[in-house]
């Protein structure tokens, strides 16, 4: 891989890990990671997998290796076929060396709680996951999911993502990585809680039909600054930070 900005350089695997290290673990921080095509599509044939190449998967794993909590919407969890969050031996060792638990905590955002307690991402999780919901969600579903996850109520009639992030920080989960979906990103934007966007630009034109990486009610525009740009076989890896 090649670092293009801020200073051109060839990157080793260790260099790449260091490049994405959080600047300060004591300050709560929300990173968002997405992949999109050149023409802005978030999926190909309905799935993000069609946009992701080997280098994207490598950075995907590095970002997971640095986070305390992995934030994902229930729809994305189901649609993209999430399994339990597991890291390879090298990443677990790197986390131990950094004083972190071996595996980040999965935090699932769900208003309807249309989740099965038997879903592998929950039932087979190596560490107890968290479900973030609101007070109007079905009480029987909250009770059922409490068998396999900590269910946190954040908001009255919809999930308050700002309150949810505060609740995670109170548990020591200050470094949050969001992998989507678009409605979660839209909610984070509405709450003004996006500190970083790690965007992979896949070198293909997907054509019309697919949605964008963000969805939901309109929000105010927020300027971001480019922290670095990396290239690998035509893929661009852009990291933008809050201005």
C-alpha positions in Angstrom: 0.0 0.0 0.0 1.1 3.6 -0.6 0.4 6.6 1.6 -0.5 9.5 -0.7 -1.2 12.1 1.9 0.0 13.8 4.0 3.5 12.5 3.0 4.0 10.0 0.2 5.5 6.7 1.5 5.3 3.0 1.1 3.4 1.3 4.0 4.2 -1.9 5.7 1.5 -3.9 7.5 2.7 -2.5 10.9 2.8 1.1 9.4 -0.9 0.7 8.4 -1.9 -0.4 11.9 -0.2 2.6 13.4 -1.7 4.9 10.9 -5.2 4.0 12.2 -4.4 4.1 15.9 -6.7 6.3 17.9 -5.0 9.6 18.8 -6.4 9.6 22.4 -8.3 6.7 24.0 -9.5 8.8 26.9 -11.6 11.0 24.7 -14.8 9.4 23.4 -14.6 9.1 19.6 -16.9 7.7 16.9 -15.4 6.4 13.7 -17.6 5.4 10.8 -16.3 2.9 8.2 -18.0 2.6 4.8 -17.1 1.5 1.3 -18.7 3.1 -1.8 -18.3 2.9 -5.6 -16.9 5.7 -7.7 -20.5 6.7 -8.5 -21.6 6.7 -4.9 -23.3 3.3 -4.6 -23.1 1.7 -1.1 -23.9 -1.8 -2.5 -23.6 -4.0 -5.5 -26.5 -6.4 -6.0 -27.8 -5.4 -2.6 -24.6 -6.1 -0.6 -21.5 -4.2 0.3 -19.3 -7.2 -0.2 -19.3 -6.6 -4.0 -17.4 -3.3 -3.3 -14.8 -4.7 -1.0 -11.3 -5.9 -2.1 -8.5 -7.5 -0.1 -7.0 -4.2 1.0 -10.4 -3.0 2.2 -10.8 -6.1 4.2 -7.4 -5.6 5.7 -8.2 -2.1 6.9 -11.7 -3.3 8.0 -9.9 -5.7 10.4 -7.4 -3.0 11.6 -10.3 -0.7 12.5 -12.0 -3.5 14.5 -8.8 -4.1 16.2 -8.6 -0.6 17.6 -12.2 -0.1 18.8 -13.8 -0.7 22.1 -17.3 -1.2 20.7 -18.5 -2.1 17.3 -21.8 -0.3 16.5 -24.1 -1.7 13.9 -27.8 -1.4 13.0 -30.0 -4.5 13.4 -30.9 -4.4 9.7 -27.3 -4.4 8.6 -26.6 -7.2 11.1 -29.2 -9.4 9.5 -28.8 -8.4 5.8 -25.0 -8.6 5.7 -25.0 -11.9 7.6 -22.9 -10.8 10.6 -21.5 -13.6 12.7 -19.9 -13.3 16.2 -17.1 -10.7 16.3 -13.9 -12.5 16.4 -10.3 -11.4 15.7 -7.3 -13.4 14.6 -4.5 -14.2 16.9 -2.2 -11.4 15.8 -4.9 -8.8 16.4 -5.9 -10.2 19.8 -2.2 -10.1 20.8 -1.9 -6.5 19.6 -5.0 -5.6 21.7 -3.5 -7.3 24.7 -0.2 -5.4 24.2 -2.2 -2.1 24.1 -4.0 -3.0 27.4 -7.3 -3.7 25.6 -9.6 -6.7 25.9 -9.0 -9.3 23.2 -12.3 -8.6 21.4 -14.4 -5.5 21.1 -18.0 -5.4 22.3 -20.8 -5.7 19.7 -23.4 -3.0 20.1 -26.6 -3.4 18.0 -29.0 -0.5 17.4 -32.6 -1.7 17.1 -35.9 0.2 17.6 -38.3 -2.7 16.8 -36.0 -5.4 18.4 -36.6 -7.6 15.4 -33.7 -9.7 16.5 -33.6 -13.4 17.4 -31.8 -14.2 20.7 -30.4 -17.1 18.7 -28.7 -15.0 16.1 -25.1 -16.1 16.0 -23.8 -12.5 16.4 -25.5 -12.5 19.8 -25.8 -16.0 21.0 -22.2 -17.0 20.0 -20.5 -13.7 20.9 -17.2 -14.1 22.6 -18.1 -11.2 25.0 -21.6 -10.2 26.0 -23.0 -7.9 23.4 -25.2 -4.8 24.0 -28.6 -4.0 22.3 -29.5 -0.3 22.2 -33.2 0.4 22.0 -35.9 2.8 23.2 -38.6 2.8 25.8 -41.4 2.1 23.4 -39.8 -1.1 22.0 -41.7 -4.3 22.8 -41.1 -5.3 26.5 -41.3 -9.0 25.7 -38.5 -8.6 23.1 -36.3 -6.7 25.5 -36.8 -9.5 28.1 -36.0 -12.2 25.5 -32.8 -10.5 24.3 -31.7 -9.9 27.9 -30.8 -13.6 28.0 -27.9 -13.0 25.6 -27.2 -9.3 25.7 -27.3 -6.2 27.9 -30.3 -4.2 26.7 -30.0 -0.5 27.2 -32.9 1.9 26.8 -31.8 5.1 25.2 -34.7 7.4 24.2 -38.5 7.4 24.5 -39.9 6.5 21.0 -36.7 6.2 19.0 -33.1 5.3 19.8 -31.2 8.4 20.9 -27.8 7.7 19.5 -26.2 10.5 21.5 -27.5 9.0 24.8 -26.5 5.5 23.5 -22.9 6.7 22.9 -22.8 8.3 26.4 -24.0 5.0 27.9 -21.2 3.1 26.1 -18.6 5.6 27.3 -19.9 5.2 30.9 -19.0 1.5 30.5 -15.5 2.4 29.4 -16.3 1.9 25.7 -15.0 5.2 24.5 -13.7 4.2 21.0 -16.7 3.3 18.9 -16.5 2.0 15.4 -19.8 2.2 13.4 -20.1 -0.1 10.4 -23.5 1.1 9.4 -25.9 0.9 8.0 -26.9 4.1 6.4 -29.7 4.9 8.9 -27.2 4.6 11.8 -24.8 7.0 10.0 -27.8 9.4 9.4 -28.6 9.2 13.1 -25.0 9.8 14.1 -24.9 12.8 11.8 -28.2 14.1 13.3 -26.7 13.8 16.8 -23.5 15.5 15.6 -21.4 12.6 16.8 -19.3 11.6 13.8 -15.7 12.3 14.7 -14.1 10.3 11.8 -15.2 8.8 8.5 -13.0 6.1 7.0 -14.2 5.8 3.4 -13.0 3.2 0.9 -13.6 4.3 -2.7 -13.9 1.2 -4.8 -12.6 1.5 -8.4 -15.8 0.6 -10.2 -19.0 2.2 -11.5 -21.9 0.4 -10.0 -24.7 2.1 -12.0 -28.0 3.4 -10.7 -30.2 1.9 -8.1 -28.2 1.6 -4.9 -28.5 4.0 -2.0 -25.9 6.2 -0.4 -23.9 5.6 2.7 -26.2 7.8 4.7 -30.0 7.8 5.1 -32.8 9.3 7.2 -34.0 12.8 7.9 -32.0 15.8 6.5 -29.3 17.1 8.8 -27.0 20.1 8.8 -23.8 19.8 6.7 -20.5 19.3 8.6 -17.1 20.1 7.2 -14.5 17.3 7.6 -10.7 17.5 7.1 -8.7 14.9 5.2 -6.2 13.3 7.6 -4.7 10.8 5.2 -5.2 9.0 1.9 -3.9 5.5 1.1 -3.9 3.7 -2.3 -3.8 0.0 -3.1 -4.5 -1.4 -6.6 -6.8 1.4 -7.5 -8.7 1.5 -4.2 -8.6 4.7 -2.2 -8.7 4.7 1.6 -9.7 8.2 2.8 -9.8 9.1 6.5 -11.6 12.3 7.3 -11.7 13.9 10.8 -14.0 16.4 12.5 -12.9 19.9 11.8 
